[in-house]
Amino acid sequence: MTYDRLVCANCAAPVSQGRCPVCRANRERLQQEGPFAGLNPMALIVLLVVLVAALALVAQQTA
C-alpha cells in the first residue's frame, strides 16, 4: 500500500504530508518496505503473467 492515499487518524491529514509525528513515522516505515510495496495488486498480476509467458516462450524454444 502506498502512503499517498492514507489519512492519519491522529491529525486527519494525508500521511504523505507528514504533519504530525505519527504521519512522519508511518511515512518512513512505508518508504522502507521492499521494491514491490508501492505496486498495486493489478500491476503485480501483470508482472507475473509476463514472467510466466516469457518462461513458457523460452521453454518452447529449447524443446
mmCIF file as Biopython writes it, N, C-alpha, C and O atoms, coordinates in Angstrom:
data_model
#
loop_
_atom_site.group_PDB
_atom_site.id
_atom_site.type_symbol
_atom_site.label_atom_id
_atom_site.label_alt_id
_atom_site.label_comp_id
_atom_site.label_asym_id
_atom_site.label_entity_id
_atom_site.label_seq_id
_atom_site.pdbx_PDB_ins_code
_atom_site.Cartn_x
_atom_site.Cartn_y
_atom_site.Cartn_z
_atom_site.occupancy
_atom_site.B_iso_or_equiv
_atom_site.auth_seq_id
_atom_site.auth_asym_id
_atom_site.pdbx_PDB_model_num
ATOM 1   N N  . MET A ? 1  ? 0.841  -1.167  0.000   1.0 0.0 1  A 1 
ATOM 2   C CA . MET A ? 1  ? 0.000  0.000   0.000   1.0 0.0 1  A 1 
ATOM 3   C C  . MET A ? 1  ? 0.889  1.233   0.000   1.0 0.0 1  A 1 
ATOM 4   O O  . MET A ? 1  ? 1.945  1.252   0.632   1.0 0.0 1  A 1 
ATOM 5   N N  . THR A ? 2  ? 0.462  2.232   -0.696  1.0 0.0 2  A 1 
ATOM 6   C CA . THR A ? 2  ? 1.243  3.459   -0.730  1.0 0.0 2  A 1 
ATOM 7   C C  . THR A ? 2  ? 0.686  4.455   0.280   1.0 0.0 2  A 1 
ATOM 8   O O  . THR A ? 2  ? -0.508 4.447   0.578   1.0 0.0 2  A 1 
ATOM 9   N N  . TYR A ? 3  ? 1.536  5.288   0.789   1.0 0.0 3  A 1 
ATOM 10  C CA . TYR A ? 3  ? 1.120  6.219   1.826   1.0 0.0 3  A 1 
ATOM 11  C C  . TYR A ? 3  ? 0.452  7.466   1.260   1.0 0.0 3  A 1 
ATOM 12  O O  . TYR A ? 3  ? -0.088 8.255   2.036   1.0 0.0 3  A 1 
ATOM 13  N N  . ASP A ? 4  ? 0.462  7.681   -0.042  1.0 0.0 4  A 1 
ATOM 14  C CA . ASP A ? 4  ? -0.135 8.889   -0.597  1.0 0.0 4  A 1 
ATOM 15  C C  . ASP A ? 4  ? -1.657 8.901   -0.506  1.0 0.0 4  A 1 
ATOM 16  O O  . ASP A ? 4  ? -2.269 9.957   -0.662  1.0 0.0 4  A 1 
ATOM 17  N N  . ARG A ? 5  ? -2.279 7.754   -0.258  1.0 0.0 5  A 1 
ATOM 18  C CA . ARG A ? 5  ? -3.736 7.697   -0.127  1.0 0.0 5  A 1 
ATOM 19  C C  . ARG A ? 5  ? -4.197 7.525   1.319   1.0 0.0 5  A 1 
ATOM 20  O O  . ARG A ? 5  ? -5.399 7.520   1.582   1.0 0.0 5  A 1 
ATOM 21  N N  . LEU A ? 6  ? -3.282 7.387   2.237   1.0 0.0 6  A 1 
ATOM 22  C CA . LEU A ? 6  ? -3.646 7.170   3.637   1.0 0.0 6  A 1 
ATOM 23  C C  . LEU A ? 6  ? -3.914 8.495   4.344   1.0 0.0 6  A 1 
ATOM 24  O O  . LEU A ? 6  ? -3.262 9.505   4.081   1.0 0.0 6  A 1 
ATOM 25  N N  . VAL A ? 7  ? -4.888 8.462   5.247   1.0 0.0 7  A 1 
ATOM 26  C CA . VAL A ? 7  ? -5.197 9.632   6.066   1.0 0.0 7  A 1 
ATOM 27  C C  . VAL A ? 7  ? -4.851 9.281   7.508   1.0 0.0 7  A 1 
ATOM 28  O O  . VAL A ? 7  ? -5.231 8.222   8.007   1.0 0.0 7  A 1 
ATOM 29  N N  . CYS A ? 8  ? -4.145 10.155  8.156   1.0 0.0 8  A 1 
ATOM 30  C CA . CYS A ? 8  ? -3.699 9.937   9.533   1.0 0.0 8  A 1 
ATOM 31  C C  . CYS A ? 8  ? -4.886 10.048  10.504  1.0 0.0 8  A 1 
ATOM 32  O O  . CYS A ? 8  ? -5.677 10.988  10.424  1.0 0.0 8  A 1 
ATOM 33  N N  . ALA A ? 9  ? -4.996 9.085   11.409  1.0 0.0 9  A 1 
ATOM 34  C CA . ALA A ? 9  ? -6.046 9.121   12.425  1.0 0.0 9  A 1 
ATOM 35  C C  . ALA A ? 9  ? -5.722 10.129  13.519  1.0 0.0 9  A 1 
ATOM 36  O O  . ALA A ? 9  ? -6.610 10.535  14.269  1.0 0.0 9  A 1 
ATOM 37  N N  . ASN A ? 10 ? -4.472 10.533  13.618  1.0 0.0 10 A 1 
ATOM 38  C CA . ASN A ? 10 ? -4.055 11.466  14.659  1.0 0.0 10 A 1 
ATOM 39  C C  . ASN A ? 10 ? -4.383 12.911  14.282  1.0 0.0 10 A 1 
ATOM 40  O O  . ASN A ? 10 ? -4.922 13.653  15.103  1.0 0.0 10 A 1 
ATOM 41  N N  . CYS A ? 11 ? -4.068 13.317  13.060  1.0 0.0 11 A 1 
ATOM 42  C CA . CYS A ? 11 ? -4.256 14.716  12.667  1.0 0.0 11 A 1 
ATOM 43  C C  . CYS A ? 11 ? -5.227 14.902  11.495  1.0 0.0 11 A 1 
ATOM 44  O O  . CYS A ? 11 ? -5.516 16.036  11.113  1.0 0.0 11 A 1 
ATOM 45  N N  . ALA A ? 12 ? -5.731 13.812  10.925  1.0 0.0 12 A 1 
ATOM 46  C CA . ALA A ? 12 ? -6.698 13.834  9.816   1.0 0.0 12 A 1 
ATOM 47  C C  . ALA A ? 12 ? -6.135 14.469  8.547   1.0 0.0 12 A 1 
ATOM 48  O O  . ALA A ? 12 ? -6.895 14.951  7.707   1.0 0.0 12 A 1 
ATOM 49  N N  . ALA A ? 13 ? -4.843 14.472  8.406   1.0 0.0 13 A 1 
ATOM 50  C CA . ALA A ? 13 ? -4.192 14.975  7.196   1.0 0.0 13 A 1 
ATOM 51  C C  . ALA A ? 13 ? -3.619 13.784  6.418   1.0 0.0 13 A 1 
ATOM 52  O O  . ALA A ? 13 ? -3.430 12.708  6.987   1.0 0.0 13 A 1 
ATOM 53  N N  . PRO A ? 14 ? -3.346 13.967  5.135   1.0 0.0 14 A 1 
ATOM 54  C CA . PRO A ? 14 ? -2.706 12.879  4.376   1.0 0.0 14 A 1 
ATOM 55  C C  . PRO A ? 14 ? -1.345 12.523  4.980   1.0 0.0 14 A 1 
ATOM 56  O O  . PRO A ? 14 ? -0.570 13.408  5.344   1.0 0.0 14 A 1 
ATOM 57  N N  . VAL A ? 15 ? -1.065 11.233  5.082   1.0 0.0 15 A 1 
ATOM 58  C CA . VAL A ? 15 ? 0.197  10.769  5.659   1.0 0.0 15 A 1 
ATOM 59  C C  . VAL A ? 15 ? 1.381  11.275  4.837   1.0 0.0 15 A 1 
ATOM 60  O O  . VAL A ? 15 ? 2.458  11.522  5.378   1.0 0.0 15 A 1 
ATOM 61  N N  . SER A ? 16 ? 1.177  11.428  3.535   1.0 0.0 16 A 1 
ATOM 62  C CA . SER A ? 16 ? 2.280  11.872  2.672   1.0 0.0 16 A 1 
ATOM 63  C C  . SER A ? 16 ? 2.766  13.279  3.026   1.0 0.0 16 A 1 
ATOM 64  O O  . SER A ? 16 ? 3.904  13.627  2.711   1.0 0.0 16 A 1 
ATOM 65  N N  . GLN A ? 17 ? 1.935  14.087  3.670   1.0 0.0 17 A 1 
ATOM 66  C CA . GLN A ? 17 ? 2.351  15.433  4.065   1.0 0.0 17 A 1 
ATOM 67  C C  . GLN A ? 17 ? 3.199  15.426  5.329   1.0 0.0 17 A 1 
ATOM 68  O O  . GLN A ? 17 ? 4.001  16.338  5.531   1.0 0.0 17 A 1 
ATOM 69  N N  . GLY A ? 18 ? 3.043  14.426  6.180   1.0 0.0 18 A 1 
ATOM 70  C CA . GLY A ? 18 ? 3.861  14.309  7.392   1.0 0.0 18 A 1 
ATOM 71  C C  . GLY A ? 18 ? 3.694  15.445  8.365   1.0 0.0 18 A 1 
ATOM 72  O O  . GLY A ? 18 ? 4.689  15.978  8.856   1.0 0.0 18 A 1 
ATOM 73  N N  . ARG A ? 19 ? 2.481  15.834  8.661   1.0 0.0 19 A 1 
ATOM 74  C CA . ARG A ? 19 ? 2.236  16.974  9.546   1.0 0.0 19 A 1 
ATOM 75  C C  . ARG A ? 19 ? 2.517  16.693  11.014  1.0 0.0 19 A 1 
ATOM 76  O O  . ARG A ? 19 ? 2.931  17.588  11.750  1.0 0.0 19 A 1 
ATOM 77  N N  . CYS A ? 20 ? 2.295  15.453  11.445  1.0 0.0 20 A 1 
ATOM 78  C CA . CYS A ? 20 ? 2.497  15.139  12.863  1.0 0.0 20 A 1 
ATOM 79  C C  . CYS A ? 20 ? 3.524  14.007  12.984  1.0 0.0 20 A 1 
ATOM 80  O O  . CYS A ? 20 ? 3.884  13.394  11.978  1.0 0.0 20 A 1 
ATOM 81  N N  . PRO A ? 21 ? 3.998  13.725  14.199  1.0 0.0 21 A 1 
ATOM 82  C CA . PRO A ? 21 ? 4.987  12.648  14.379  1.0 0.0 21 A 1 
ATOM 83  C C  . PRO A ? 21 ? 4.470  11.278  13.934  1.0 0.0 21 A 1 
ATOM 84  O O  . PRO A ? 21 ? 5.242  10.457  13.438  1.0 0.0 21 A 1 
ATOM 85  N N  . VAL A ? 22 ? 3.175  11.028  14.108  1.0 0.0 22 A 1 
ATOM 86  C CA . VAL A ? 22 ? 2.607  9.746   13.681  1.0 0.0 22 A 1 
ATOM 87  C C  . VAL A ? 22 ? 2.685  9.617   12.161  1.0 0.0 22 A 1 
ATOM 88  O O  . VAL A ? 22 ? 3.062  8.567   11.642  1.0 0.0 22 A 1 
ATOM 89  N N  . CYS A ? 23 ? 2.330  10.683  11.454  1.0 0.0 23 A 1 
ATOM 90  C CA . CYS A ? 23 ? 2.424  10.690  9.979   1.0 0.0 23 A 1 
ATOM 91  C C  . CYS A ? 23 ? 3.856  10.440  9.526   1.0 0.0 23 A 1 
ATOM 92  O O  . CYS A ? 23 ? 4.107  9.610   8.652   1.0 0.0 23 A 1 
ATOM 93  N N  . ARG A ? 24 ? 4.781  11.158  10.124  1.0 0.0 24 A 1 
ATOM 94  C CA . ARG A ? 24 ? 6.174  11.028  9.710   1.0 0.0 24 A 1 
ATOM 95  C C  . ARG A ? 24 ? 6.707  9.627   9.964   1.0 0.0 24 A 1 
ATOM 96  O O  . ARG A ? 24 ? 7.454  9.089   9.146   1.0 0.0 24 A 1 
ATOM 97  N N  . ALA A ? 25 ? 6.329  9.031   11.093  1.0 0.0 25 A 1 
ATOM 98  C CA . ALA A ? 25 ? 6.794  7.680   11.410  1.0 0.0 25 A 1 
ATOM 99  C C  . ALA A ? 25 ? 6.218  6.665   10.424  1.0 0.0 25 A 1 
ATOM 100 O O  . ALA A ? 25 ? 6.936  5.789   9.944   1.0 0.0 25 A 1 
ATOM 101 N N  . ASN A ? 26 ? 4.936  6.780   10.125  1.0 0.0 26 A 1 
ATOM 102 C CA . ASN A ? 26 ? 4.324  5.848   9.177   1.0 0.0 26 A 1 
ATOM 103 C C  . ASN A ? 26 ? 4.857  6.054   7.766   1.0 0.0 26 A 1 
ATOM 104 O O  . ASN A ? 26 ? 5.054  5.086   7.033   1.0 0.0 26 A 1 
ATOM 105 N N  . ARG A ? 27 ? 5.090  7.297   7.380   1.0 0.0 27 A 1 
ATOM 106 C CA . ARG A ? 27 ? 5.643  7.567   6.050   1.0 0.0 27 A 1 
ATOM 107 C C  . ARG A ? 27 ? 7.033  6.942   5.927   1.0 0.0 27 A 1 
ATOM 108 O O  . ARG A ? 27 ? 7.365  6.345   4.903   1.0 0.0 27 A 1 
ATOM 109 N N  . GLU A ? 28 ? 7.832  7.082   6.968   1.0 0.0 28 A 1 
ATOM 110 C CA . GLU A ? 28 ? 9.177  6.496   6.960   1.0 0.0 28 A 1 
ATOM 111 C C  . GLU A ? 28 ? 9.109  4.967   6.887   1.0 0.0 28 A 1 
ATOM 112 O O  . GLU A ? 28 ? 9.874  4.344   6.151   1.0 0.0 28 A 1 
ATOM 113 N N  . ARG A ? 29 ? 8.199  4.370   7.645   1.0 0.0 29 A 1 
ATOM 114 C CA . ARG A ? 29 ? 8.050  2.910   7.647   1.0 0.0 29 A 1 
ATOM 115 C C  . ARG A ? 29 ? 7.613  2.409   6.269   1.0 0.0 29 A 1 
ATOM 116 O O  . ARG A ? 29 ? 8.125  1.399   5.786   1.0 0.0 29 A 1 
ATOM 117 N N  . LEU A ? 30 ? 6.679  3.105   5.641   1.0 0.0 30 A 1 
ATOM 118 C CA . LEU A ? 30 ? 6.193  2.667   4.330   1.0 0.0 30 A 1 
ATOM 119 C C  . LEU A ? 30 ? 7.256  2.843   3.243   1.0 0.0 30 A 1 
ATOM 120 O O  . LEU A ? 30 ? 7.291  2.073   2.283   1.0 0.0 30 A 1 
ATOM 121 N N  . GLN A ? 31 ? 8.112  3.839   3.384   1.0 0.0 31 A 1 
ATOM 122 C CA . GLN A ? 31 ? 9.163  4.052   2.400   1.0 0.0 31 A 1 
ATOM 123 C C  . GLN A ? 31 ? 10.258 3.003   2.503   1.0 0.0 31 A 1 
ATOM 124 O O  . GLN A ? 31 ? 10.978 2.776   1.531   1.0 0.0 31 A 1 
ATOM 125 N N  . GLN A ? 32 ? 10.402 2.359   3.651   1.0 0.0 32 A 1 
ATOM 126 C CA . GLN A ? 32 ? 11.459 1.379   3.846   1.0 0.0 32 A 1 
ATOM 127 C C  . GLN A ? 32 ? 11.059 -0.019  3.405   1.0 0.0 32 A 1 
ATOM 128 O O  . GLN A ? 32 ? 11.893 -0.925  3.436   1.0 0.0 32 A 1 
ATOM 129 N N  . GLU A ? 33 ? 9.812  -0.227  2.994   1.0 0.0 33 A 1 
ATOM 130 C CA . GLU A ? 33 ? 9.384  -1.547  2.561   1.0 0.0 33 A 1 
ATOM 131 C C  . GLU A ? 33 ? 10.051 -1.898  1.241   1.0 0.0 33 A 1 
ATOM 132 O O  . GLU A ? 33 ? 10.710 -1.059  0.625   1.0 0.0 33 A 1 
ATOM 133 N N  . GLY A ? 34 ? 9.876  -3.139  0.811   1.0 0.0 34 A 1 
ATOM 134 C CA . GLY A ? 34 ? 10.545 -3.669  -0.366  1.0 0.0 34 A 1 
ATOM 135 C C  . GLY A ? 34 ? 10.235 -2.939  -1.653  1.0 0.0 34 A 1 
ATOM 136 O O  . GLY A ? 34 ? 9.400  -2.034  -1.673  1.0 0.0 34 A 1 
ATOM 137 N N  . PRO A ? 35 ? 10.905 -3.326  -2.733  1.0 0.0 35 A 1 
ATOM 138 C CA . PRO A ? 35 ? 10.750 -2.618  -4.012  1.0 0.0 35 A 1 
ATOM 139 C C  . PRO A ? 35 ? 9.371  -2.783  -4.637  1.0 0.0 35 A 1 
ATOM 140 O O  . PRO A ? 35 ? 8.968  -1.954  -5.453  1.0 0.0 35 A 1 
ATOM 141 N N  . PHE A ? 36 ? 8.635  -3.837  -4.273  1.0 0.0 36 A 1 
ATOM 142 C CA . PHE A ? 36 ? 7.322  -4.056  -4.863  1.0 0.0 36 A 1 
ATOM 143 C C  . PHE A ? 36 ? 6.190  -3.571  -3.960  1.0 0.0 36 A 1 
ATOM 144 O O  . PHE A ? 36 ? 5.022  -3.804  -4.270  1.0 0.0 36 A 1 
ATOM 145 N N  . ALA A ? 37 ? 6.503  -2.913  -2.870  1.0 0.0 37 A 1 
ATOM 146 C CA . ALA A ? 37 ? 5.481  -2.473  -1.930  1.0 0.0 37 A 1 
ATOM 147 C C  . ALA A ? 37 ? 4.594  -1.383  -2.515  1.0 0.0 37 A 1 
ATOM 148 O O  . ALA A ? 37 ? 3.416  -1.291  -2.168  1.0 0.0 37 A 1 
ATOM 149 N N  . GLY A ? 38 ? 5.142  -0.564  -3.391  1.0 0.0 38 A 1 
ATOM 150 C CA . GLY A ? 38 ? 4.378  0.519   -3.980  1.0 0.0 38 A 1 
ATOM 151 C C  . GLY A ? 38 ? 3.500  0.118   -5.134  1.0 0.0 38 A 1 
ATOM 152 O O  . GLY A ? 38 ? 2.678  0.918   -5.581  1.0 0.0 38 A 1 
ATOM 153 N N  . LEU A ? 39 ? 3.642  -1.083  -5.630  1.0 0.0 39 A 1 
ATOM 154 C CA . LEU A ? 39 ? 2.835  -1.524  -6.763  1.0 0.0 39 A 1 
ATOM 155 C C  . LEU A ? 39 ? 1.463  -1.982  -6.307  1.0 0.0 39 A 1 
ATOM 156 O O  . LEU A ? 39 ? 1.318  -2.600  -5.252  1.0 0.0 39 A 1 
ATOM 157 N N  . ASN A ? 40 ? 0.467  -1.675  -7.108  1.0 0.0 40 A 1 
ATOM 158 C CA . ASN A ? 40 ? -0.860 -2.159  -6.765  1.0 0.0 40 A 1 
ATOM 159 C C  . ASN A ? 40 ? -0.988 -3.625  -7.181  1.0 0.0 40 A 1 
ATOM 160 O O  . ASN A ? 40 ? -0.175 -4.108  -7.969  1.0 0.0 40 A 1 
ATOM 161 N N  . PRO A ? 41 ? -1.969 -4.326  -6.681  1.0 0.0 41 A 1 
ATOM 162 C CA . PRO A ? 41 ? -2.100 -5.763  -6.973  1.0 0.0 41 A 1 
ATOM 163 C C  . PRO A ? 41 ? -2.239 -6.073  -8.463  1.0 0.0 41 A 1 
ATOM 164 O O  . PRO A ? 41 ? -1.732 -7.097  -8.921  1.0 0.0 41 A 1 
ATOM 165 N N  . MET A ? 42 ? -2.906 -5.224  -9.219  1.0 0.0 42 A 1 
ATOM 166 C CA . MET A ? 42 ? -3.070 -5.478  -10.648 1.0 0.0 42 A 1 
ATOM 167 C C  . MET A ? 42 ? -1.721 -5.412  -11.363 1.0 0.0 42 A 1 
ATOM 168 O O  . MET A ? 42 ? -1.470 -6.207  -12.268 1.0 0.0 42 A 1 
ATOM 169 N N  . ALA A ? 43 ? -0.870 -4.505  -10.984 1.0 0.0 43 A 1 
ATOM 170 C CA . ALA A ? 43 ? 0.460  -4.424  -11.601 1.0 0.0 43 A 1 
ATOM 171 C C  . ALA A ? 43 ? 1.277  -5.669  -11.278 1.0 0.0 43 A 1 
ATOM 172 O O  . ALA A ? 43 ? 2.015  -6.161  -12.131 1.0 0.0 43 A 1 
ATOM 173 N N  . LEU A ? 44 ? 1.153  -6.186  -10.052 1.0 0.0 44 A 1 
ATOM 174 C CA . LEU A ? 44 ? 1.864  -7.410  -9.695  1.0 0.0 44 A 1 
ATOM 175 C C  . LEU A ? 44 ? 1.351  -8.598  -10.505 1.0 0.0 44 A 1 
ATOM 176 O O  . LEU A ? 44 ? 2.135  -9.451  -10.919 1.0 0.0 44 A 1 
ATOM 177 N N  . ILE A ? 45 ? 0.038  -8.657  -10.732 1.0 0.0 45 A 1 
ATOM 178 C CA . ILE A ? 45 ? -0.530 -9.739  -11.543 1.0 0.0 45 A 1 
ATOM 179 C C  . ILE A ? 45 ? -0.023 -9.653  -12.971 1.0 0.0 45 A 1 
ATOM 180 O O  . ILE A ? 45 ? 0.321  -10.672 -13.570 1.0 0.0 45 A 1 
ATOM 181 N N  . VAL A ? 46 ? 0.028  -8.454  -13.519 1.0 0.0 46 A 1 
ATOM 182 C CA . VAL A ? 46 ? 0.535  -8.274  -14.886 1.0 0.0 46 A 1 
ATOM 183 C C  . VAL A ? 46 ? 1.994  -8.703  -14.970 1.0 0.0 46 A 1 
ATOM 184 O O  . VAL A ? 46 ? 2.384  -9.374  -15.925 1.0 0.0 46 A 1 
ATOM 185 N N  . LEU A ? 47 ? 2.802  -8.328  -13.990 1.0 0.0 47 A 1 
ATOM 186 C CA . LEU A ? 47 ? 4.204  -8.744  -13.986 1.0 0.0 47 A 1 
ATOM 187 C C  . LEU A ? 47 ? 4.335  -10.254 -13.906 1.0 0.0 47 A 1 
ATOM 188 O O  . LEU A ? 47 ? 5.201  -10.836 -14.559 1.0 0.0 47 A 1 
ATOM 189 N N  . LEU A ? 48 ? 3.491  -10.891 -13.118 1.0 0.0 48 A 1 
ATOM 190 C CA . LEU A ? 48 ? 3.516  -12.346 -13.000 1.0 0.0 48 A 1 
ATOM 191 C C  . LEU A ? 48 ? 3.130  -13.015 -14.311 1.0 0.0 48 A 1 
ATOM 192 O O  . LEU A ? 48 ? 3.757  -13.995 -14.713 1.0 0.0 48 A 1 
ATOM 193 N N  . VAL A ? 49 ? 2.107  -12.501 -14.979 1.0 0.0 49 A 1 
ATOM 194 C CA . VAL A ? 49 ? 1.683  -13.057 -16.268 1.0 0.0 49 A 1 
ATOM 195 C C  . VAL A ? 49 ? 2.789  -12.898 -17.307 1.0 0.0 49 A 1 
ATOM 196 O O  . VAL A ? 49 ? 3.049  -13.825 -18.074 1.0 0.0 49 A 1 
ATOM 197 N N  . VAL A ? 50 ? 3.430  -11.762 -17.343 1.0 0.0 50 A 1 
ATOM 198 C CA . VAL A ? 50 ? 4.527  -11.535 -18.293 1.0 0.0 50 A 1 
ATOM 199 C C  . VAL A ? 50 ? 5.682  -12.492 -18.012 1.0 0.0 50 A 1 
ATOM 200 O O  . VAL A ? 50 ? 6.279  -13.033 -18.943 1.0 0.0 50 A 1 
ATOM 201 N N  . LEU A ? 51 ? 5.996  -12.701 -16.754 1.0 0.0 51 A 1 
ATOM 202 C CA . LEU A ? 51 ? 7.071  -13.621 -16.386 1.0 0.0 51 A 1 
ATOM 203 C C  . LEU A ? 51 ? 6.742  -15.048 -16.806 1.0 0.0 51 A 1 
ATOM 204 O O  . LEU A ? 51 ? 7.593  -15.743 -17.359 1.0 0.0 51 A 1 
ATOM 205 N N  . VAL A ? 52 ? 5.513  -15.489 -16.547 1.0 0.0 52 A 1 
ATOM 206 C CA . VAL A ? 52 ? 5.114  -16.841 -16.931 1.0 0.0 52 A 1 
ATOM 207 C C  . VAL A ? 52 ? 5.130  -16.990 -18.453 1.0 0.0 52 A 1 
ATOM 208 O O  . VAL A ? 52 ? 5.560  -18.025 -18.962 1.0 0.0 52 A 1 
ATOM 209 N N  . ALA A ? 53 ? 4.673  -15.986 -19.178 1.0 0.0 53 A 1 
ATOM 210 C CA . ALA A ? 53 ? 4.686  -16.045 -20.636 1.0 0.0 53 A 1 
ATOM 211 C C  . ALA A ? 53 ? 6.119  -16.106 -21.161 1.0 0.0 53 A 1 
ATOM 212 O O  . ALA A ? 53 ? 6.400  -16.842 -22.107 1.0 0.0 53 A 1 
ATOM 213 N N  . ALA A ? 54 ? 7.013  -15.350 -20.566 1.0 0.0 54 A 1 
ATOM 214 C CA . ALA A ? 54 ? 8.409  -15.369 -21.002 1.0 0.0 54 A 1 
ATOM 215 C C  . ALA A ? 54 ? 9.042  -16.732 -20.728 1.0 0.0 54 A 1 
ATOM 216 O O  . ALA A ? 54 ? 9.787  -17.250 -21.560 1.0 0.0 54 A 1 
ATOM 217 N N  . LEU A ? 55 ? 8.751  -17.306 -19.582 1.0 0.0 55 A 1 
ATOM 218 C CA . LEU A ? 55 ? 9.284  -18.632 -19.266 1.0 0.0 55 A 1 
ATOM 219 C C  . LEU A ? 55 ? 8.719  -19.695 -20.206 1.0 0.0 55 A 1 
ATOM 220 O O  . LEU A ? 55 ? 9.446  -20.599 -20.619 1.0 0.0 55 A 1 
ATOM 221 N N  . ALA A ? 56 ? 7.443  -19.600 -20.548 1.0 0.0 56 A 1 
ATOM 222 C CA . ALA A ? 56 ? 6.835  -20.548 -21.477 1.0 0.0 56 A 1 
ATOM 223 C C  . ALA A ? 56 ? 7.451  -20.409 -22.866 1.0 0.0 56 A 1 
ATOM 224 O O  . ALA A ? 56 ? 7.666  -21.409 -23.551 1.0 0.0 56 A 1 
ATOM 225 N N  . LEU A ? 57 ? 7.730  -19.205 -23.276 1.0 0.0 57 A 1 
ATOM 226 C CA . LEU A ? 57 ? 8.352  -18.964 -24.583 1.0 0.0 57 A 1 
ATOM 227 C C  . LEU A ? 57 ? 9.765  -19.543 -24.630 1.0 0.0 57 A 1 
ATOM 228 O O  . LEU A ? 57 ? 10.156 -20.158 -25.622 1.0 0.0 57 A 1 
ATOM 229 N N  . VAL A ? 58 ? 10.510 -19.350 -23.579 1.0 0.0 58 A 1 
ATOM 230 C CA . VAL A ? 58 ? 11.876 -19.887 -23.514 1.0 0.0 58 A 1 
ATOM 231 C C  . VAL A ? 58 ? 11.840 -21.418 -23.498 1.0 0.0 58 A 1 
ATOM 232 O O  . VAL A ? 58 ? 12.649 -22.064 -24.163 1.0 0.0 58 A 1 
ATOM 233 N N  . ALA A ? 59 ? 10.913 -21.993 -22.747 1.0 0.0 59 A 1 
ATOM 234 C CA . ALA A ? 59 ? 10.788 -23.452 -22.691 1.0 0.0 59 A 1 
ATOM 235 C C  . ALA A ? 59 ? 10.397 -24.021 -24.044 1.0 0.0 59 A 1 
ATOM 236 O O  . ALA A ? 59 ? 10.854 -25.100 -24.423 1.0 0.0 59 A 1 
ATOM 237 N N  . GLN A ? 60 ? 9.559  -23.308 -24.769 1.0 0.0 60 A 1 
ATOM 238 C CA . GLN A ? 60 ? 9.116  -23.785 -26.089 1.0 0.0 60 A 1 
ATOM 239 C C  . GLN A ? 60 ? 10.261 -23.716 -27.102 1.0 0.0 60 A 1 
ATOM 240 O O  . GLN A ? 60 ? 10.378 -24.588 -27.963 1.0 0.0 60 A 1 
ATOM 241 N N  . GLN A ? 61 ? 11.085 -22.709 -27.006 1.0 0.0 61 A 1 
ATOM 242 C CA . GLN A ? 61 ? 12.198 -22.574 -27.956 1.0 0.0 61 A 1 
ATOM 243 C C  . GLN A ? 61 ? 13.289 -23.606 -27.702 1.0 0.0 61 A 1 
ATOM 244 O O  . GLN A ? 61 ? 13.972 -24.015 -28.640 1.0 0.0 61 A 1 
ATOM 245 N N  . THR A ? 62 ? 13.467 -24.031 -26.472 1.0 0.0 62 A 1 
ATOM 246 C CA . THR A ? 62 ? 14.531 -25.005 -26.179 1.0 0.0 62 A 1 
ATOM 247 C C  . THR A ? 62 ? 14.077 -26.440 -26.442 1.0 0.0 62 A 1 
ATOM 248 O O  . THR A ? 62 ? 14.914 -27.336 -26.549 1.0 0.0 62 A 1 
ATOM 249 N N  . ALA A ? 63 ? 12.780 -26.673 -26.547 1.0 0.0 63 A 1 
ATOM 250 C CA . ALA A ? 63 ? 12.279 -28.036 -26.778 1.0 0.0 63 A 1 
ATOM 251 C C  . ALA A ? 63 ? 12.314 -28.427 -28.241 1.0 0.0 63 A 1 
ATOM 252 O O  . ALA A ? 63 ? 11.925 -29.541 -28.592 1.0 0.0 63 A 1 
#
